[in-house]
Amino acid sequence: MNIRKALIQRLKAHAEEICTFTVGVSEERRKERPAKGKWSLHELTMHLCEVQDVFLERIARMLTEDKPAIIPYSPDEARESGFHLTENFSKRLKEFEVQRTTLASLLETLTDEQWRLQGEHPEMKHYTIERAVEGLMRHEEHHLYGMFNLFSKIEG
């Protein structure tokens, strides 16, 4: 399997894992923070939804603009304000699933040339669609490990 197909398969699997770690968990337990300054299962899920939005926009821009300027993403404001705790979990998770299916379908249709389209990212050299997709996948893997640990404690 080539790297691009593997990336797409992992993104699809991540969406399933996110749902597995959250479905059936009560709102109270889902929003419970494991420690001061640490995100709850709810917040981690909403963060991943937000990050997907960011990457969808980046990919769309790289497909339609010539080397668009890519603004680095920082979750600090949402984290400090507790914004993610106020989001409608079910609605946002359903949106995430639909967007993930759309993203995977889009990625499956890209040509080699499109995978290599670039944006100008101030923190990365050669920021291509392929690099963006790999970045999204690796970012999710990092947070999925945290979700696994939280889910294990909740499930008990």
C-alpha positions as CSV (number, residue, x, y, z in Angstrom):
1,M,0.0,0.0,0.0
2,N,1.4,3.4,-0.9
3,I,1.8,6.1,1.8
4,R,-1.1,8.2,0.5
5,K,-3.5,5.3,0.7
6,A,-2.2,4.4,4.1
7,L,-2.8,8.0,5.3
8,I,-6.4,8.0,4.1
9,Q,-7.0,4.6,5.7
10,R,-5.6,5.8,9.0
11,L,-7.8,9.0,8.9
12,K,-10.8,6.8,8.3
13,A,-9.9,4.6,11.2
14,H,-9.3,7.6,13.5
15,A,-12.8,8.8,13.0
16,E,-14.1,5.4,14.1
17,E,-11.8,5.4,17.1
18,I,-12.9,8.9,18.2
19,C,-16.5,7.6,18.2
20,T,-15.6,4.5,20.0
21,F,-14.0,6.5,22.8
22,T,-17.0,8.8,23.2
23,V,-20.2,6.9,22.4
24,G,-22.1,5.8,25.5
25,V,-20.0,8.0,27.9
26,S,-22.3,10.3,30.0
27,E,-21.9,14.0,29.4
28,E,-20.8,14.5,33.0
29,R,-18.0,11.9,32.6
30,R,-17.1,13.1,29.2
31,K,-16.5,16.7,30.5
32,E,-14.6,15.6,33.6
33,R,-11.0,16.9,33.4
34,P,-8.4,14.4,34.6
35,A,-6.3,17.2,36.2
36,K,-6.1,21.0,36.3
37,G,-5.0,22.3,32.9
38,K,-5.7,18.9,31.1
39,W,-8.5,18.4,28.6
40,S,-11.5,16.2,29.2
41,L,-12.6,13.6,26.7
42,H,-15.2,16.1,25.5
43,E,-12.6,18.8,25.0
44,L,-10.2,16.5,23.1
45,T,-13.0,15.5,20.8
46,M,-14.0,19.0,20.1
47,H,-10.4,20.0,19.6
48,L,-10.0,17.3,16.9
49,C,-13.2,18.5,15.2
50,E,-11.7,22.1,15.2
51,V,-8.4,20.9,13.9
52,Q,-10.1,19.0,11.1
53,D,-11.8,22.2,10.1
54,V,-8.4,24.0,10.0
55,F,-6.9,21.3,7.8
56,L,-9.9,21.1,5.5
57,E,-9.6,24.8,4.9
58,R,-5.9,24.6,4.2
59,I,-6.3,21.7,1.7
60,A,-9.1,23.6,-0.1
61,R,-7.0,26.7,-0.3
62,M,-4.0,24.7,-1.7
63,L,-6.2,23.2,-4.3
64,T,-7.7,26.5,-5.4
65,E,-5.0,29.1,-4.7
66,D,-1.3,29.4,-5.8
67,K,0.8,28.8,-2.7
68,P,-1.6,30.3,-0.2
69,A,-0.3,31.7,3.1
70,I,-1.0,29.1,5.8
71,I,-1.6,30.6,9.3
72,P,-0.3,28.4,12.1
73,Y,-3.0,27.0,14.4
74,S,-3.0,27.5,18.1
75,P,-5.6,25.9,20.4
76,D,-4.7,28.1,23.4
77,E,-7.7,30.5,23.3
78,A,-10.2,27.6,23.2
79,R,-8.3,25.8,26.0
80,E,-8.1,28.8,28.3
81,S,-11.7,29.9,27.8
82,G,-13.2,26.4,28.1
83,F,-15.0,27.0,24.8
84,H,-14.9,23.3,23.8
85,L,-17.0,22.4,26.9
86,T,-19.9,24.5,25.6
87,E,-20.0,23.0,22.1
88,N,-22.9,20.7,21.2
89,F,-21.1,17.3,21.3
90,S,-23.5,15.2,19.3
91,K,-24.0,17.7,16.6
92,R,-20.3,18.5,16.3
93,L,-19.3,14.8,16.2
94,K,-21.8,14.1,13.4
95,E,-20.4,17.0,11.4
96,F,-16.9,15.6,12.0
97,E,-17.9,12.2,10.6
98,V,-19.5,13.7,7.5
99,Q,-16.5,16.0,6.9
100,R,-14.1,13.0,7.4
101,T,-15.9,11.0,4.8
102,T,-15.8,13.9,2.4
103,L,-12.1,14.5,3.1
104,A,-11.3,10.8,2.5
105,S,-13.3,10.8,-0.7
106,L,-11.6,14.0,-1.9
107,L,-8.1,12.6,-1.1
108,E,-8.8,9.4,-3.0
109,T,-9.4,11.5,-6.1
110,L,-6.3,13.7,-6.0
111,T,-3.6,13.3,-8.6
112,D,0.1,13.1,-7.8
113,E,0.4,16.7,-8.9
114,Q,-2.4,17.8,-6.5
115,W,-0.8,15.9,-3.6
116,R,2.3,18.1,-4.2
117,L,0.5,21.4,-4.3
118,Q,2.0,23.8,-1.7
119,G,1.1,26.5,0.8
120,E,3.5,28.9,2.4
121,H,3.7,27.8,6.1
122,P,5.9,30.0,8.3
123,E,7.0,27.0,10.4
124,M,7.5,24.4,7.7
125,K,9.4,24.1,4.5
126,H,7.7,22.4,1.5
127,Y,4.2,22.4,3.1
128,T,2.2,20.3,0.6
129,I,-1.2,18.7,0.7
130,E,0.6,15.4,1.5
131,R,2.5,17.0,4.4
132,A,-0.8,18.6,5.7
133,V,-2.6,15.3,5.6
134,E,0.2,13.5,7.4
135,G,0.3,16.3,10.0
136,L,-3.4,15.9,10.6
137,M,-3.0,12.2,11.0
138,R,-0.1,12.4,13.4
139,H,-1.8,15.1,15.4
140,E,-4.8,12.9,15.8
141,E,-2.7,9.9,16.8
142,H,-1.2,12.0,19.6
143,H,-4.6,12.9,21.0
144,L,-6.1,9.5,20.4
145,Y,-3.5,8.1,22.9
146,G,-4.8,10.6,25.4
147,M,-8.4,9.7,24.6
148,F,-7.5,6.0,25.1
149,N,-6.1,6.7,28.5
150,L,-9.1,8.8,29.6
151,F,-11.6,6.3,28.2
152,S,-9.8,3.5,30.0
153,K,-10.2,5.4,33.3
154,I,-13.9,6.1,32.7
155,E,-14.7,2.6,31.5
156,G,-12.8,1.4,34.5
